[in-house]
Amino acid sequence: MFDAHEVTLTVNGKPVQATVDARMNLADFLRHDLRLTGTHVGCEHGVCGACTVLVDGASVRACLMLAVQADGRSVETIESMADGKILHPIQAALARHHGLQCGYCTPGVVMTLRELDRDRDGRALGEDEIRAALSGNLCRCTGYQGMVDAVLELFGANVGHLPTHD
């Protein structure tokens, strides 16, 4: 038997009500219950960043947060980024600069960069600040330079905030 809890939250702008096991982490809730499989689970220890989502605008490791902790909060996943087949500017820049390869880390990287854009308040970012922001996302394929180049294209000049699809 499990300890069931009712939760009400907003996921990608849509209200969600569900009954969850008190021990279920947010990543499993998103992937298995809501079928939002873009949030990847890598290390299950909060180290790799593959499961990064935004909760009330701040990045969190969905493998470390319990679904019951999301009750009453707003969650954004990678599925909120593209508008149909039109990529978000962050996704498009990563593709242009070969900042993604196998794609496993990509959802967490994109969500980290989404938060970085919101937090920078329109100011230009330098390479050191970009690398510091990406340091919580492990990638075995790209070597990070393509990611950094993509972010420099988007945020290196004072271009303001990127558009949203909200």
C-alpha positions as CSV (number, residue, x, y, z in Angstrom):
1,M,0.0,0.0,0.0
2,F,1.2,3.5,-0.6
3,D,0.7,6.8,1.2
4,A,-1.5,8.7,-1.4
5,H,-1.7,12.5,-1.6
6,E,-3.8,14.8,-3.7
7,V,-1.8,17.4,-5.6
8,T,-2.9,20.3,-7.7
9,L,-0.3,22.1,-9.8
10,T,0.2,23.9,-13.1
11,V,2.4,22.1,-15.6
12,N,3.4,24.0,-18.8
13,G,0.5,26.4,-18.2
14,K,-2.2,23.7,-17.7
15,P,-3.8,22.8,-14.4
16,V,-3.2,19.3,-13.2
17,Q,-4.8,17.3,-10.3
18,A,-3.5,13.9,-9.4
19,T,-3.1,11.4,-6.6
20,V,0.6,10.6,-6.0
21,D,2.5,8.3,-3.7
22,A,4.3,10.4,-1.1
23,R,7.6,8.9,-2.2
24,M,7.3,9.6,-5.9
25,N,9.8,12.1,-7.3
26,L,8.7,14.9,-9.6
27,A,10.6,13.4,-12.6
28,D,8.7,10.1,-12.3
29,F,5.4,11.9,-11.9
30,L,6.1,14.0,-15.1
31,R,7.3,11.1,-17.1
32,H,5.0,8.2,-16.0
33,D,1.9,9.9,-14.8
34,L,1.7,12.9,-17.2
35,R,3.6,11.3,-20.1
36,L,6.0,14.3,-20.4
37,T,9.0,12.2,-21.3
38,G,11.3,15.1,-22.3
39,T,12.5,15.3,-18.7
40,H,15.3,12.8,-18.6
41,V,16.5,10.9,-15.6
42,G,20.2,10.3,-15.6
43,C,22.1,9.9,-12.3
44,E,19.1,10.1,-9.9
45,H,21.3,11.9,-7.5
46,G,20.9,15.5,-8.7
47,V,24.4,15.7,-10.2
48,C,23.9,15.4,-14.0
49,G,21.2,18.0,-14.6
50,A,19.3,15.9,-17.2
51,C,16.1,16.1,-15.1
52,T,16.2,19.9,-14.7
53,V,12.8,21.6,-14.8
54,L,11.6,25.0,-13.7
55,V,9.4,25.2,-10.6
56,D,8.0,28.7,-10.0
57,G,10.7,29.9,-12.5
58,A,13.7,28.4,-10.7
59,S,15.6,25.4,-11.9
60,V,15.3,22.2,-9.8
61,R,16.4,18.7,-10.1
62,A,13.2,16.8,-10.7
63,C,14.8,13.6,-9.5
64,L,15.4,15.1,-6.0
65,M,12.0,16.9,-5.6
66,L,9.0,14.9,-4.5
67,A,5.8,15.3,-6.6
68,V,4.0,16.3,-3.4
69,Q,6.4,19.2,-3.0
70,A,5.1,20.6,-6.3
71,D,1.6,20.9,-4.9
72,G,0.3,24.5,-5.6
73,R,3.3,25.4,-7.8
74,S,4.0,26.0,-11.4
75,V,6.2,23.5,-13.3
76,E,7.8,24.1,-16.7
77,T,9.3,21.2,-18.7
78,I,11.1,21.0,-22.0
79,E,7.7,20.4,-23.6
80,S,6.8,24.0,-22.9
81,M,9.6,25.4,-25.1
82,A,8.8,24.7,-28.7
83,D,5.6,26.0,-30.3
84,G,4.6,23.0,-32.4
85,K,7.4,22.4,-34.8
86,I,8.8,25.9,-34.3
87,L,11.8,25.7,-31.9
88,H,12.4,28.2,-29.1
89,P,15.3,30.5,-30.0
90,I,17.4,28.6,-27.3
91,Q,16.8,25.3,-29.0
92,A,17.4,26.7,-32.5
93,A,20.7,28.3,-31.4
94,L,21.9,25.0,-29.9
95,A,21.1,23.3,-33.1
96,R,22.9,25.9,-35.2
97,H,26.1,25.7,-33.1
98,H,26.1,21.9,-32.7
99,G,25.5,22.4,-28.9
100,L,23.7,19.1,-28.8
101,Q,24.5,15.6,-30.0
102,C,22.9,12.6,-28.4
103,G,20.2,14.8,-26.9
104,Y,20.1,13.2,-23.4
105,C,21.3,16.3,-21.5
106,T,19.6,18.7,-23.9
107,P,16.3,19.2,-22.1
108,G,18.1,20.0,-18.8
109,V,20.5,22.3,-20.6
110,V,17.6,24.1,-22.3
111,M,15.7,24.6,-19.1
112,T,18.9,25.9,-17.4
113,L,19.3,28.4,-20.2
114,R,15.7,29.4,-20.0
115,E,16.3,30.3,-16.3
116,L,19.5,32.1,-17.2
117,D,17.7,34.3,-19.7
118,R,15.1,35.2,-17.2
119,D,17.6,36.0,-14.5
120,R,20.0,38.1,-16.6
121,D,17.4,40.9,-17.0
122,G,18.5,41.7,-20.6
123,R,22.2,42.2,-19.7
124,A,24.9,40.7,-21.9
125,L,26.6,37.6,-20.5
126,G,30.3,36.6,-20.8
127,E,31.7,33.2,-21.5
128,D,32.7,32.6,-17.8
129,E,29.2,33.3,-16.6
130,I,27.7,31.0,-19.2
131,R,30.1,28.2,-18.3
132,A,29.2,28.7,-14.7
133,A,25.5,28.4,-15.4
134,L,26.1,25.3,-17.5
135,S,28.4,23.7,-14.9
136,G,25.4,21.9,-13.4
137,N,24.6,20.0,-16.6
138,L,26.8,17.1,-17.5
139,C,27.3,16.4,-21.2
140,R,29.5,13.7,-22.5
141,C,29.1,14.5,-26.2
142,T,29.6,18.2,-27.0
143,G,32.5,19.4,-25.0
144,Y,30.3,22.4,-24.2
145,Q,31.8,24.9,-26.7
146,G,28.9,24.6,-29.0
147,M,26.5,25.3,-26.1
148,V,28.6,28.3,-25.1
149,D,28.7,29.7,-28.6
150,A,24.9,29.3,-28.9
151,V,24.4,31.2,-25.7
152,L,26.9,33.9,-26.7
153,E,24.9,34.4,-29.9
154,L,21.7,34.8,-27.9
155,F,22.8,36.5,-24.7
156,G,26.3,37.9,-25.6
157,A,24.8,41.1,-27.0
158,N,22.1,43.0,-25.1
159,V,19.2,41.6,-27.0
160,G,16.6,41.6,-24.2
161,H,14.6,38.6,-23.2
162,L,13.9,35.9,-25.7
163,P,10.2,35.4,-26.7
164,T,8.1,32.8,-25.0
165,H,5.4,30.6,-26.3
166,D,3.3,31.0,-23.2
